[in-house]
Amino acid sequence: MFPEETAPVAHKTARSARVLPRTLRAAALIAATVIGGHALAQSATRAEPYPKWPDPVIKETLSVDEAKAIVAERTKPQTEWKGPTDGPKAPAGDFTIAYVSPDQSYTPHVLWGRGVEEGAKALGWKVLTFNGQGTVSGTLSAMQQALAANPVAIITPADANALQKPIKDAVARHIPVIGIHATAFPGPSPELGLYHNIVSNPAEIGQTEAAYVIAMSEGKAQDIHMVDNSYAIARFKAKATTTPIANCPTCKMLETINMPLGEASNRMTPAITGLLGKYGDSWWMTTCCDGYYTNAAAALRSAGASPDKIKLVGADAPPSAYDMIRKGGFEVASVPEPSSLFGYEAVDAVVHAMAGQEPAKFIQPTFLIVKENVDSEGGSKNEFVPSNNFACHYLNIWKGTKNACGG
């Protein structure tokens, strides 16, 4: 009796032994799909950067007519979408992106992060924000926390040069790192490990500042440029700005001043006093970044200078720049960086990386804020948001829809 009964049991046991590995493999596949989709996504994701794009080219000369044409073009509303119209669809799943902000007290970092959150939310994804608290050590710690969260990608506006170890760790784990202003030039950065870097064309930013100065002065400007030479992008913008002015036959580059941004509050008043004593009370100033101009304007007011004679032209356009331009203060123009659009571009780079494809070759055209258009293109909220309905265009790509977006 027992031998006859044990035979089927032995057969069943042998069959179970064959079936069990298949069952475990299926369960593992289901688990990999369910747990955030990360295992499946990361197996297909490319974290290694593609080859870098060609460096931006500085235009060395601008005639007055060319300068006026540039100003006219770059002060117009940006209603036309010039970005991608096709690309990989976003995978479905409960994915998490890490946003590592070097300083959440800095408005652009907050606005770019908000764009990342908006784009991710539209896909049903999550964003975890890690704050570096304004220090290099804090940002390194935030990167480590981001890696520990095992995200599908890391997006950061921090200086990539200072984050080489965690970036290399991320790439080794198939986690692409996308920068926003993380280095000077747009596109992949193989030397820094960035799958993609999102930034405006710095040559166009400098050219736009130079064009405004040359056009508005009818080619007779005397210009002073202020720069923080510790930043590569600031040095490049400085060259792009000052070269056309220096080569303008009837303009004059008076001086380029290297001033660390962190020391502007202490050094600006004596610097302005010295410039007024050396060059008089009628000149232009251009700069890599508007962070100087709150202190510069205060020093000029204290010295009794007139905003009719001294005009400041900047870049980055924080809320203080919008306010000065709107009220007719010393700052008369600024070249802003897009706010939430950069976040959507970063999410699009994540989608491309997850598909194993190179990032879209797109750089948002340069915009110039002046008093006449200061409240357009997001300006009423003190930020640059192009009116080209970019979110709709990206969602059509990510979801494979064909909604009418305009622009």
C-alpha positions in Angstrom: 0.0 0.0 0.0 2.7 2.5 1.0 4.9 1.9 -2.0 1.9 2.5 -4.3 1.0 5.7 -2.5 4.5 7.1 -2.3 5.1 6.9 -6.1 2.6 9.6 -7.0 4.0 11.7 -4.2 7.5 11.3 -5.5 6.3 12.2 -9.0 4.5 15.3 -7.7 7.6 16.4 -5.7 9.8 16.0 -8.8 7.3 18.0 -10.9 7.1 20.7 -8.2 10.9 21.0 -8.3 10.7 21.7 -12.0 7.8 24.1 -11.7 9.1 26.0 -8.7 12.0 27.8 -10.5 9.7 29.0 -13.2 7.3 30.3 -10.5 10.0 32.1 -8.7 11.2 33.6 -11.9 7.7 34.8 -12.7 7.3 36.2 -9.2 10.6 38.0 -9.4 9.5 39.5 -12.8 6.2 40.7 -11.3 8.0 42.1 -8.3 10.5 44.0 -10.5 7.6 45.5 -12.4 5.6 46.4 -9.3 8.3 47.8 -7.1 8.4 51.3 -8.7 9.3 49.7 -12.1 12.9 50.6 -11.2 14.5 47.2 -12.0 13.0 47.0 -15.5 13.5 50.7 -16.2 17.1 50.7 -15.1 18.0 47.6 -17.1 17.1 49.6 -20.2 18.3 53.0 -19.0 21.4 54.6 -20.4 23.3 56.6 -17.8 26.5 57.1 -19.7 26.6 60.4 -21.6 26.5 60.6 -25.4 29.2 62.7 -27.2 29.1 66.4 -26.3 27.5 68.9 -28.6 29.6 71.5 -30.5 30.6 74.5 -28.3 28.5 77.7 -28.7 30.2 80.2 -31.0 30.7 83.8 -30.0 29.9 86.5 -32.6 32.8 88.9 -32.4 31.2 91.9 -34.2 27.8 93.5 -34.3 26.8 96.6 -36.4 24.2 98.9 -34.9 21.6 97.6 -37.4 22.4 94.0 -36.5 22.2 94.8 -32.8 18.8 96.5 -33.3 17.5 93.5 -35.2 18.6 91.1 -32.4 16.9 93.3 -29.8 13.7 93.4 -31.8 13.7 89.6 -32.3 14.5 88.7 -28.7 12.0 91.1 -27.0 9.1 89.5 -29.0 6.6 87.1 -27.3 7.8 83.5 -27.6 4.5 81.9 -28.8 6.1 79.5 -31.3 7.2 76.1 -30.0 10.7 75.3 -31.4 11.3 72.3 -29.3 10.9 68.6 -30.1 7.7 67.2 -31.6 8.5 63.5 -31.3 10.5 61.2 -29.1 10.2 58.2 -26.9 7.0 57.6 -24.9 7.3 57.7 -21.1 7.1 54.3 -19.5 4.2 53.6 -17.2 5.1 52.9 -13.6 5.6 54.3 -10.2 8.9 56.0 -10.9 10.8 58.4 -8.6 13.2 61.2 -9.7 15.6 62.8 -7.2 16.0 66.5 -7.5 19.2 67.7 -5.7 19.0 71.4 -5.1 22.2 73.1 -3.9 20.2 75.8 -2.2 16.4 75.9 -1.9 16.6 79.6 -0.8 17.7 80.5 -4.3 14.7 81.3 -6.5 15.9 79.7 -9.8 16.6 76.4 -8.0 13.1 76.4 -6.6 11.5 77.2 -9.9 13.4 74.6 -11.9 12.5 72.0 -9.2 8.9 73.1 -9.5 9.0 72.4 -13.3 10.5 68.9 -12.6 7.6 68.2 -10.2 5.0 69.4 -12.6 6.4 67.3 -15.5 6.7 64.2 -13.3 3.3 64.6 -11.8 1.7 64.7 -15.3 3.2 61.2 -15.8 2.2 59.9 -12.4 5.8 59.9 -11.2 7.2 61.2 -7.9 10.0 63.7 -7.1 12.0 63.6 -4.0 13.8 66.9 -3.3 17.1 67.0 -1.4 18.4 70.4 -0.2 22.2 71.1 -0.1 21.5 74.1 2.2 23.8 76.4 0.2 27.1 74.6 0.8 29.3 72.1 -1.2 29.4 69.7 1.7 25.6 69.9 2.1 25.1 69.3 -1.6 27.4 66.3 -1.5 25.4 64.9 1.4 22.2 65.6 -0.5 23.6 63.6 -3.5 24.4 60.7 -1.2 20.8 60.8 0.1 19.5 60.9 -3.4 21.5 57.8 -4.4 20.3 55.9 -1.3 16.7 56.5 -2.5 17.5 54.5 -5.7 15.8 56.9 -8.1 15.4 56.3 -11.8 17.4 59.5 -12.4 18.9 62.5 -10.6 18.4 66.1 -11.7 20.5 68.8 -10.2 21.5 72.5 -10.7 24.6 72.0 -8.6 28.1 72.5 -10.0 29.0 69.1 -11.6 32.7 69.6 -11.0 32.2 69.5 -7.3 30.1 66.3 -7.4 32.3 63.9 -9.4 32.3 61.0 -7.0 28.5 60.8 -6.5 28.0 61.3 -10.2 30.3 58.5 -11.0 28.6 56.3 -8.4 25.2 57.1 -10.0 26.4 56.3 -13.5 27.9 53.0 -12.3 24.4 52.1 -10.9 22.7 53.0 -14.2 21.2 56.2 -12.7 21.5 59.0 -15.3 22.4 62.5 -13.9 20.8 65.4 -15.7 22.1 68.9 -14.9 20.4 72.2 -15.0 23.1 74.9 -15.2 25.4 72.2 -13.8 28.1 73.2 -16.3 28.7 76.0 -18.8 27.4 74.5 -22.1 24.2 72.7 -23.1 24.1 69.0 -24.0 25.8 65.9 -22.8 29.0 66.3 -20.8 31.0 63.1 -21.0 33.9 64.6 -19.0 31.6 65.4 -16.1 29.4 62.3 -16.3 26.3 64.3 -17.2 23.8 62.5 -19.4 22.5 66.0 -20.3 23.0 69.6 -19.2 20.2 72.1 -19.6 21.1 75.7 -19.9 20.5 78.6 -22.3 23.1 79.2 -25.0 25.7 81.4 -23.1 27.0 82.9 -26.4 23.5 84.2 -27.1 23.1 85.5 -23.6 26.2 87.6 -24.0 25.4 88.6 -27.5 22.0 89.8 -26.4 23.4 92.0 -23.7 25.9 93.4 -26.1 23.3 94.0 -28.8 21.1 95.9 -26.4 23.9 98.2 -25.3 25.1 98.8 -28.9 21.5 99.3 -30.2 20.2 101.6 -27.4 23.4 103.8 -27.5 23.4 104.0 -31.3 26.8 102.5 -31.2 28.3 105.0 -28.8 28.3 103.1 -25.5 31.0 103.1 -22.9 30.7 99.8 -21.1 32.0 98.3 -17.8 31.6 94.5 -17.4 31.4 92.9 -14.0 32.1 89.1 -13.7 32.9 86.4 -11.2 35.8 84.6 -12.8 35.5 81.6 -10.5 32.6 80.3 -12.7 33.4 79.0 -16.2 30.0 80.0 -17.6 30.5 83.6 -16.2 33.9 83.9 -18.0 32.3 82.6 -21.2 29.4 85.0 -21.0 31.8 87.9 -20.2 33.7 87.1 -23.4 30.5 86.9 -25.5 29.3 90.2 -24.1 32.5 92.3 -24.2 33.9 91.1 -27.5 31.3 92.8 -29.8 31.3 95.9 -27.7 35.1 96.1 -27.8 35.0 95.6 -31.6 32.3 98.3 -32.1 34.3 101.1 -33.8 32.5 103.9 -31.9 31.9 102.1 -28.6 34.4 101.7 -25.8 35.1 98.9 -23.3 36.2 100.8 -20.2 37.0 98.0 -17.9 36.2 94.4 -16.8 36.0 93.9 -13.0 36.3 90.5 -11.4 34.3 90.5 -8.2 33.2 87.3 -6.4 29.4 87.3 -6.1 29.7 86.4 -2.4 31.7 89.5 -1.7 29.5 92.0 -3.6 27.7 93.3 -0.6 31.0 94.4 1.0 32.9 95.5 -2.1 30.3 97.1 -4.3 30.1 100.6 -2.7 33.9 101.3 -2.9 33.9 99.8 -6.4 31.1 102.0 -7.7 32.7 105.1 -6.0 35.9 104.3 -7.8 34.2 103.8 -11.2 32.4 107.1 -10.9 35.6 108.9 -10.0 37.5 107.2 -12.9 34.9 107.3 -15.7 32.4 110.0 -14.7 28.7 109.6 -14.3 27.6 108.3 -17.8 28.2 104.7 -18.7 26.7 101.2 -19.2 27.3 98.1 -17.1 26.9 94.6 -18.3 27.3 91.4 -16.2 27.2 87.6 -16.1 24.5 87.6 -13.5 22.0 90.0 -11.9 23.2 89.1 -8.4 25.4 92.2 -8.4 22.8 94.8 -9.2 20.8 95.2 -6.0 24.0 96.3 -4.4 25.2 98.3 -7.4 21.9 100.2 -7.7 22.0 101.0 -3.9 25.6 102.3 -4.3 24.7 104.4 -7.3 21.7 106.0 -5.5 23.9 106.8 -2.5 26.4 108.5 -4.8 23.7 110.6 -6.4 24.0 109.0 -9.8 21.2 109.3 -12.3 19.5 106.2 -13.9 19.1 108.4 -17.1 22.9 108.3 -17.5 24.0 105.0 -16.0 22.2 101.9 -17.2 22.7 98.3 -16.0 22.1 95.3 -18.3 22.1 91.9 -16.7 21.4 88.2 -17.0 19.4 85.5 -15.0 16.7 87.9 -14.1 15.7 87.2 -10.4 12.6 89.0 -9.1 14.8 92.0 -8.1 15.7 92.5 -11.7 12.1 92.4 -12.8 11.2 94.9 -10.1 14.0 97.4 -11.1 13.2 97.2 -14.8 9.5 97.6 -14.1 10.0 100.7 -11.9 12.6 102.4 -14.1 15.5 101.9 -11.8 19.1 101.6 -12.9 18.6 98.2 -14.4 17.0 98.5 -17.8 17.3 95.0 -19.3 18.1 91.4 -18.4 18.3 88.1 -20.2 16.3 85.5 -18.1 16.6 81.8 -18.0 13.4 79.8 -18.4 11.9 78.6 -15.0 9.5 75.7 -15.2 10.5 74.9 -18.9 13.9 73.8 -17.7 12.2 71.3 -15.4 10.2 69.8 -18.2 13.3 69.6 -20.4 15.0 67.7 -17.6 12.1 65.2 -17.3 12.2 64.7 -21.1 15.9 63.9 -20.7 15.0 61.3 -18.1 12.4 59.7 -20.6 15.1 59.6 -23.3 17.6 58.0 -20.9 15.1 55.4 -19.9 14.6 54.5 -23.5 18.3 54.3 -24.1 18.2 57.3 -26.5 20.2 60.5 -26.6 18.6 63.7 -25.3 16.6 65.9 -27.6 18.8 68.5 -29.3 16.9 71.6 -28.2 17.9 75.0 -26.7 15.1 77.4 -25.8 15.6 80.7 -27.8 17.0 83.7 -25.8 14.6 86.2 -24.5 15.3 89.8 -23.4 13.3 91.7 -20.7 12.9 95.4 -21.1 10.4 97.8 -19.5 8.0 97.5 -22.5 7.7 93.7 -22.1 8.5 93.2 -18.5 5.1 91.7 -17.6 4.9 89.3 -20.6 6.1 85.7 -20.9 5.6 85.0 -17.2 7.0 88.4 -16.2 3.9 89.3 -14.2 5.1 86.6 -11.7 8.7 87.7 -12.0 9.8 84.7 -14.0 10.4 83.7 -17.6 7.7 81.2 -18.8 7.5 81.1 -22.6 4.0 81.4 -24.0 4.5 78.4 -26.4 2.5 75.9 -24.3 5.6 73.7 -23.8 3.9 71.5 -21.3 1.3 70.4 -23.8 3.9 69.6 -26.4 5.9 67.5 -24.0 2.9 65.6 -22.8 1.9 64.8 -26.4 5.4 63.2 -26.8 5.4 61.4 -23.5 1.9 60.0 -23.7 1.6 59.6 -27.5 -1.4 61.9 -27.7 -2.2 64.5 -30.4 -3.8 67.3 -28.4 -3.9 70.7 -30.0 -1.2 72.9 -28.3 -0.8 75.9 -30.5 2.5 77.6 -30.5 
